[in-house]
Amino acid sequence: MRRHALACGLALCLPASAALAEFDLALGEIGQREYYCTAEMTLTNTGPDPVMEVSGHFFLYVGADRVGRSKGTWFMNIAPGASVTAVFETPNAPCTDVDRYEFVVGACRLAGPGFDPVDACSARINGTGPVVVAPGS
């Protein structure tokens, strides 16, 4: 009985995003194309169901200063256990100085023809390393 109470207490202490996370979002390579800072982002489906579509954009930060906003793009058709990589481009951003990438979910279609609420979708994505997910985006 004590073990069950402890386990329940620990579950309540976890942040909602960690408890519900079914997707991991991670930074890959960064680069420069003309005047765009490019960042490869990989979304991994760690949940049991396929994902049809997650779209969004990133705000880039150096310290507390927002230094850019990327163009939006999509992660499409991700089977359970699979990953999809997309390149996000941010005009005139200081690529090598960026220390945080904040993902803002624009649209989310997990299954079926309808879209899911973006706040419910963002709560299911766990950012890793310098990647964070805007809550309720």
Residue pairs with C-beta under 8 A, 6 or more apart in sequence:
11 19
16 123
17 122
17 123
17 124
17 125
17 126
17 133
17 135
18 126
20 123
20 124
21 46
21 124
21 125
21 126
22 45
22 46
22 47
22 49
22 124
22 125
23 43
23 44
23 45
23 46
23 47
23 51
23 54
23 78
23 124
23 125
23 126
24 43
24 44
24 46
24 125
24 126
24 128
25 41
25 42
25 43
25 44
25 103
25 125
25 126
25 127
25 128
25 131
25 133
26 41
26 42
26 44
26 127
26 128
26 129
26 131
27 39
27 40
27 41
27 101
27 128
27 129
27 130
27 131
28 39
28 40
28 41
28 42
28 85
29 39
29 40
30 37
30 38
30 39
30 40
30 95
30 96
30 98
31 37
31 38
31 95
32 38
32 95
33 89
35 91
35 92
36 89
36 90
36 91
36 93
37 60
37 68
37 89
37 90
37 91
37 92
37 93
37 94
37 95
37 98
38 87
38 88
38 89
38 90
38 95
39 58
39 70
39 87
39 88
39 90
39 95
39 98
39 101
40 85
40 86
40 87
41 58
41 85
41 86
41 87
41 88
41 101
41 103
41 131
42 83
42 84
42 85
43 51
43 54
43 75
43 78
43 83
43 84
43 85
43 86
43 125
44 78
44 82
44 83
45 51
45 78
45 79
45 80
45 81
45 82
45 83
46 80
46 81
47 80
47 124
48 80
49 80
49 110
49 111
50 77
50 78
50 79
50 80
50 111
51 75
51 77
51 78
51 110
52 76
52 77
52 109
52 110
52 111
52 112
53 74
53 75
53 76
53 77
53 107
53 108
53 109
54 74
54 75
54 105
54 107
54 108
54 109
54 121
54 125
55 72
55 73
55 74
55 75
55 105
55 106
55 107
55 108
56 72
56 73
56 103
56 104
56 105
56 106
56 107
56 137
57 69
57 70
57 71
57 72
57 73
57 88
57 103
57 104
57 106
58 69
58 70
58 88
58 90
58 101
58 102
58 103
58 104
59 66
59 68
59 69
59 70
59 101
59 102
59 104
59 134
60 66
60 67
60 68
60 69
60 70
60 90
60 93
60 98
60 100
60 101
60 102
61 67
61 98
61 99
61 100
61 101
61 102
62 94
62 97
62 98
62 99
63 99
67 93
67 94
67 97
67 98
68 90
68 91
68 92
68 93
68 98
69 90
70 88
70 89
70 90
71 88
71 89
71 90
72 106
73 86
73 87
73 88
74 86
75 84
75 86
76 84
77 84
78 84
98 130
99 130
100 130
100 131
100 132
101 127
101 130
101 131
101 132
102 132
102 133
102 134
103 122
103 125
103 127
103 131
103 132
103 133
103 134
103 137
104 134
104 137
105 118
105 121
105 122
105 125
105 133
105 134
105 137
106 118
106 137
107 115
107 118
108 115
108 116
108 117
108 118
108 120
108 121
108 122
109 115
109 116
110 116
110 121
118 136
118 137
119 135
119 136
119 137
122 133
122 134
122 135
122 136
122 137
123 135
123 136
125 133
126 133
127 133
